[in-house]
């Protein structure tokens, strides 16, 4: 793959979004950010990222609805999506995976370094 992989980080938590942006940039990725699902859809469509890191609980359009839109839109349906959320329920995990997410990561159970590793595996595919 020529150049840096582009990753869209969609999270309404500014601290988390900035932390992932910094960690991923340090790992050599180009980062685009969005603070809600509506913005995430727009960024995914206009910048064609190599992967989307998607929070679920966001204003305007939540992550699950955003995932549904991403997977049903021709320009974005092939982009790998990693859901990164505080939701720990199996039903939420199931919804994410059924919706087409490539991975479902619970923020409180996963260290940022592990998340970066998962992203690297998916981007290399």
C-alpha positions as CSV (number, residue, x, y, z in Angstrom):
1,X,0.0,0.0,0.0
2,X,1.5,3.3,-1.0
3,X,1.5,6.1,1.5
4,X,0.0,6.1,5.0
5,X,-3.2,4.3,5.8
6,X,-6.0,6.7,6.5
7,X,-8.1,6.1,9.6
8,X,-11.4,7.8,10.6
9,X,-11.8,8.2,14.4
10,X,-15.4,8.9,15.2
11,X,-16.0,9.6,18.9
12,X,-17.8,12.4,20.7
13,X,-15.4,12.2,23.6
14,X,-12.7,14.8,22.8
15,X,-10.1,13.4,25.2
16,X,-10.4,9.9,23.8
17,X,-10.6,11.1,20.2
18,X,-7.5,13.2,20.6
19,X,-5.7,10.4,22.4
20,X,-6.4,7.9,19.6
21,X,-5.5,10.5,17.0
22,X,-2.1,11.1,18.7
23,X,-1.4,7.3,19.2
24,X,-2.3,6.4,15.6
25,X,-0.4,9.3,14.1
26,X,2.6,8.1,16.2
27,X,2.1,4.7,14.6
28,X,2.3,6.3,11.1
29,X,-1.4,6.7,10.2
30,X,-3.1,9.7,8.7
31,X,-6.1,10.5,10.9
32,X,-9.5,12.1,10.1
33,X,-11.8,12.8,13.0
34,X,-15.6,13.1,13.5
35,X,-17.5,14.0,16.6
36,X,-20.9,12.4,15.7
37,X,-22.3,9.8,13.4
38,X,-23.5,12.4,10.9
39,X,-20.0,13.8,10.5
40,X,-18.5,10.3,10.4
41,X,-20.7,9.4,7.4
42,X,-19.7,12.6,5.6
43,X,-16.0,12.1,6.3
44,X,-16.1,8.4,5.3
45,X,-17.8,9.3,2.0
46,X,-15.5,12.2,1.1
47,X,-12.1,10.9,2.3
48,X,-12.4,7.1,1.8
49,X,-10.5,6.0,4.9
50,X,-8.8,2.6,5.1
51,X,-10.5,1.9,8.4
52,X,-13.1,3.5,10.6
53,X,-12.9,3.4,14.4
54,X,-16.5,4.1,15.5
55,X,-18.0,4.9,18.9
56,X,-21.6,3.9,19.5
57,X,-23.0,6.5,21.8
58,X,-22.7,9.7,19.8
59,X,-25.0,12.6,19.2
60,X,-27.1,13.1,16.0
61,X,-26.6,9.6,14.6
62,X,-25.4,6.8,16.9
63,X,-22.7,4.4,15.9
64,X,-25.0,1.5,15.1
65,X,-27.1,3.6,12.7
66,X,-23.9,5.0,11.2
67,X,-22.6,1.4,10.7
68,X,-25.9,0.5,9.0
69,X,-25.5,3.5,6.7
70,X,-21.8,2.8,6.0
71,X,-22.5,-0.8,5.1
72,X,-25.4,0.1,2.8
73,X,-23.6,2.8,0.9
74,X,-21.7,1.7,-2.2
75,X,-18.7,4.1,-1.5
76,X,-18.2,3.0,2.1
77,X,-19.5,-0.6,2.4
78,X,-16.1,-2.2,1.9
79,X,-14.3,-0.1,4.6
80,X,-13.4,-2.1,7.7
81,X,-15.2,-0.8,10.8
82,X,-14.1,-1.3,14.4
83,X,-16.7,-0.4,17.0
84,X,-15.0,1.1,20.1
85,X,-17.6,1.5,22.8
86,X,-18.5,1.6,26.5
87,X,-21.4,-0.8,25.8
88,X,-20.6,-4.2,27.3
89,X,-23.9,-6.1,26.6
90,X,-23.7,-9.2,24.5
91,X,-26.8,-7.9,22.6
92,X,-24.9,-4.7,21.6
93,X,-21.8,-6.7,20.6
94,X,-24.1,-9.0,18.5
95,X,-25.8,-6.0,16.9
96,X,-22.4,-4.5,15.9
97,X,-21.1,-7.8,14.4
98,X,-24.4,-8.5,12.6
99,X,-24.3,-4.9,11.3
100,X,-21.0,-5.6,9.6
101,X,-18.4,-4.4,12.1
102,X,-15.0,-6.2,11.7
103,X,-14.4,-6.0,15.4
104,X,-16.2,-4.9,18.6
105,X,-14.0,-3.5,21.3
106,X,-15.2,-2.4,24.8
107,X,-13.2,0.6,25.9
108,X,-13.0,-0.3,29.6
109,X,-11.7,-3.8,28.8
110,X,-9.0,-2.9,26.2
111,X,-5.8,-1.0,26.5
112,X,-5.1,1.6,23.7
113,X,-2.0,-0.3,22.6
114,X,-4.2,-3.5,22.0
115,X,-6.6,-1.4,20.0
116,X,-3.7,-0.1,17.8
117,X,-2.6,-3.7,17.2
118,X,-6.1,-4.7,16.1
119,X,-6.3,-1.7,13.8
120,X,-2.9,-2.6,12.3
121,X,-4.0,-6.2,11.6
122,X,-7.2,-5.0,9.8
123,X,-5.4,-2.3,7.8
124,X,-2.9,-4.8,6.5
125,X,-5.5,-7.3,5.3
